[in-house]
Amino acid sequence: MSGGIGSFSQMGFTEAEIATHALESVNGADTVQSVNKAFQDVHSFTTGQQCEPWTYGNYPLHIPNNVDYTVTPNNGQMSLAQSCTPISSADPQIAQYRKVSGG
């Protein structure tokens, strides 16, 4: 995003932070099994940029970032319109993820 930080770059940074945390937890060789387990073991990771802690887990699908802040443009700035709000479970994938993850 020209002239500022957009949500995609922020999420990229967040995902890299979580990936680094997961990979640093691997004891021994980095194998497919050890790396996959490290990511599956990420629970309640707090970044300071998200509404709720990030949890990965061993689920058939992954939507760990399913609660968000709603922002809107206001005089050239992004302003908070609504604080932490669960993304609607009217989306079948969100509903399915919440069912399997207990969220």
N, C-alpha and C positions, 0 to 999 in steps of 0.2 A: 504494500500500500504506500503510495507516494506521500511523503511528508508525515508519516506516523506509523504506529504499530497497529496492525489489524488483528482480528481474532484468529486468522489462520496462522500467522507467525507466532502469536501467543500460544496457541495449541501445539504448534511444532516444538516450541521451547519446553512446554509442559511434558509432552510425550518423551522428549529427549531426557528430561530430568528423571522421569519415572523409569525409562529404559536404563539409564546409568545406575540408578539405585538397584534395579533388578540384577543387572550384570555384575555389579560389585559384590553381590551376595553369593555368587557362585563360588563354591569351594572346589578346588581341583580344576580339571580340564573343562574348557568350554565345549560341551557336546550338545547335540540337538536336545537330548534329554535334560541335561543340567540347565541349559538356557531356557527351555520351555517351562521347566519347573520353577525357575527363578521368576519368570513373568507370572505364572499362575499363583505364586505365593505373595504377590503384591496385594496387600489388604490395607485399607484405610490410610492410603498415602496422601498426605496433605501438602499442597503446593503453595497455598496462599492466593491462588488465582481462581480456584474453583469453589462452588457453593458447598460441595460435599467431598469428603475424601474419596480418592480413586481406588477402586477395588477391581482386580482382574478376575481371578478364580478359574475354576475348571468347569466352564459352562459351554453349551453348544453354540452360543453366540455371545458377542461382547459389545455392550453399549455402556461402559462404565461412566461416561459423562452424560447422564440423562436428567440432570437438573441444571438450570442455568439462570443467569441474570438476564433480564430483558433491558436492552439499551436502545435509545433512540437519538437521532441527531437533533441538536439544539444549538443554534447559532454557531455552527462549525465545530461543535464539540459533541462527543457522545455523552449522554446523560442517562443515569439509572432511571428506568421507568418502572421496574418491578424487581424486588429482591429475589432471592433464591426461590425458584418455582420449578416443580417437576414438569418435565416435558410431557405433554399429553399422552396418556396410555391409549388414546383412540388410535394411535399408530400401532398396528399389530406387532411390529418388532419390539417396540418399547414395552408393550404389555407382556409379550413372551419373555423378554429379558427379565423384567421385574418378577415374573412368576418363578423362573428358574433360579434367580439370584437371591430371592427373598427380599428384594428391595421395594 
